[in-house]
Amino acid sequence: MARVNANTDSKADTSQADPSNTAATISQDVGGDAEITIYPVRSYLDGQVVRRAGGEGYKSPKHDAVSLIAAGMATDKKPAN
């Protein structure tokens, strides 16, 4: 019979996430905000609204924003004009 070490944690350690991965950083954010401001870096259809590359930033639900940032469609950092 194999013994299992009770001190071994089988859960993934998210504290070791790569800080350069913005989507991972945002999804780990402990803040209570359900929405974050994102800025389109490529044009895409958001519901019935076309979000143009370089356009105005807008509030988006965190779960949608994380997906858009991970796909390279938007960023959470305000672009320089």
Secondary structure, 3 states (H helix, E strand, C coil): CCCCCCCCCCCCCHHHCCCCCHHHHHHHCCCCCCEEEEEECCCEEECCEEECCCCCCEEEEHHHHHHHHHCCCEECCCCCC
